[in-house]
Amino acid sequence: MIFAGVFERHPRLRVGSVEHEVGWLPFWLGQMDYTYTQRPVRGNWHRFAPGRVPSEFFTSNCFISFQEDPIGVRTRDVFGVNTLMWGSDYPHTESTFPKSREIVSDILAGVPDDEQMLIVRDNAAALYDFDVEAITAHLAPV
């Protein structure tokens, strides 16, 4: 989708990679940019606007989720914290439930509070257009 120019034609389109963890993403984005900038153009390869590279379209149009990937979290500066979402995969067997809070706390240790909120709540709320304040106003404190 990136190399075909789909996101240039549809800049508001969002596509996600879920349940694949995150650690592989920085390498993959680097390889996409390298291939695009360092290899000869072949056939009818799509060319982006001048100065644009494939990884930019990932950070603007894609999102990625993880459950237990502390290494991936540490590399968030490569792909952007706004693309990253934590999920527990409840109720599946590989879910972090019933230790989700403990697990996510350990994984996000050292991550600034504002980034933690993006990862565990705000990015998903923005993607699905949820009004977090309205939803949480009706919940009892945990």
Secondary structure in CASP SS format (residue, H / E / C, confidence):
PFRMAT SS
TARGET T0000
AUTHOR 0000-0000-0000
METHOD secondary structure of the structure
MODEL  1
M C 1.00
I C 1.00
F C 1.00
A C 1.00
G C 1.00
V H 1.00
F H 1.00
E H 1.00
R H 1.00
H C 1.00
P C 1.00
R C 1.00
L C 1.00
R C 1.00
V E 1.00
G E 1.00
S E 1.00
V C 1.00
E C 1.00
H C 1.00
E C 1.00
V C 1.00
G C 1.00
W C 1.00
L H 1.00
P H 1.00
F H 1.00
W H 1.00
L H 1.00
G H 1.00
Q H 1.00
M H 1.00
D H 1.00
Y H 1.00
T H 1.00
Y H 1.00
T H 1.00
Q H 1.00
R C 1.00
P C 1.00
V C 1.00
R C 1.00
G C 1.00
N C 1.00
W C 1.00
H C 1.00
R C 1.00
F C 1.00
A C 1.00
P C 1.00
G C 1.00
R C 1.00
V C 1.00
P H 1.00
S H 1.00
E H 1.00
F H 1.00
F H 1.00
T H 1.00
S H 1.00
N H 1.00
C E 1.00
F E 1.00
I E 1.00
S E 1.00
F E 1.00
Q C 1.00
E C 1.00
D C 1.00
P H 1.00
I H 1.00
G H 1.00
V H 1.00
R H 1.00
T C 1.00
R H 1.00
D H 1.00
V H 1.00
F H 1.00
G C 1.00
V H 1.00
N H 1.00
T H 1.00
L E 1.00
M E 1.00
W E 1.00
G C 1.00
S C 1.00
D C 1.00
Y C 1.00
P C 1.00
H C 1.00
T C 1.00
E C 1.00
S C 1.00
T C 1.00
F C 1.00
P C 1.00
K C 1.00
S H 1.00
R H 1.00
E H 1.00
I H 1.00
V H 1.00
S H 1.00
D H 1.00
I H 1.00
L C 1.00
A C 1.00
G C 1.00
V C 1.00
P C 1.00
D H 1.00
D H 1.00
E H 1.00
Q H 1.00
M H 1.00
L H 1.00
I H 1.00
V H 1.00
R H 1.00
D H 1.00
N H 1.00
A H 1.00
A H 1.00
A H 1.00
L H 1.00
Y H 1.00
D C 1.00
F C 1.00
D C 1.00
V H 1.00
E H 1.00
A H 1.00
I H 1.00
T H 1.00
A C 1.00
H C 1.00
L C 1.00
A C 1.00
P C 1.00
V C 1.00
END
